[in-house]
Structures are given as structure tokens and as C-alpha cells.
């Protein structure tokens, strides 16, 4: 899927692949507001499925922090669609 989209990724070069995903906007990161803005852009270009993975936040800061980030992301996303 990623190669068909024009991204040059290969499992043998995971560091380069990760950088490609970050630079291309395929992988969103940042504050909840920044992630929400990325989701709005995905919606604008027709993306119809995403995965919100807050496992890193949960591991680092606990499940309550991950749930709060998710709430903020979704609230900001809905506000930006307004």
C-alpha cells in the first residue's frame, strides 16, 4: 500500500522507512491539536480509515493521560470540521 502510494519504504531499512512515514505525513504526531489538524487534512483528501494509537502515551504517562489525549484529539477534530 505504501509503495503504491509512492513512498519508498523497505523493512530492511526501518530507520529510513520511519523517517519517510514521518516526513510524508502518513504518521501523525504532536500535540492533540496538531494531530487533529492532520486528521482534518486526511478527511479533506478522502482518507476513510485511520488508527489512533495512543499506546506510547499510555506506557509513558498512564491510561488516564492516553484517554485525555484521545478526548482532546477528537474534540479538536470535530471543532476544526465545524
N, C-alpha and C positions, 0 to 999 in steps of 0.2 A: 504494500500500500504506500509506504513512504517513498520507495524508489519510483513508483508510478506517478507520484506527486512531484517528482523531480529532485528529491532530496538524496544526497549521496551519503548513505549510511551503510555500515557493514559491521557485523558482530565482532569481527577480529580487530576493529578499531573503535572500541567503545568510547574512548575519550573524545575522539573526533566526531563520532555519531552524536554523543550527548551535546557537544558544542553546536552541531548542526541543528539539532532539535531546539535548542535554546535560541539560537540566532534567527531561526526561521519563524518563530512564534508558534511552533507546533506544541511546545510545552510552555505553559504559563506559570509564572512565579511572581512573587512580590507581595505587597500588601493586599488585603481583601479588595480594596477599591481598584487596584491595578489589575488583579485577576478578573474582577467583574467587567472592567473595560475591555479586556481581552475576550471575554465571553460575548459581550455585545458585538464585537467585531466578528467573531466566529459566526454569530447569528446573522449578521449582515451579509456575509458571503455564502450563507446557505449550509453551514455545518449543522447537522441534525442530531449529533450524538457526541457527548463529551463524558469524561470521567473526572470527577472531583476527588482527588486523593489527598487527604489531609493526614496520612499516616505519619509523616515526618513531624508535623506539629504535635500529634498525639504522643509520639515517642518522646519528643524533646520536652513538651510542656504539659502533657496530660490530655485526657479525653475532653475535659471541660473547655480547654483552650481550643482544641480542634473543632468542637461543636460551635463555639462562639465565632471562630473564623468562618465556618460554613454559613452560619446565620448572616454574618456581615457580607460575605460574598453574594449570597442570594438576594439580600435586601438591596445592595448596591446595583446588582444586575437588573432587578426589577425597576429600580428608580431610574437607571440610565436608559431603559427602554421607553420610559414614560411618555 
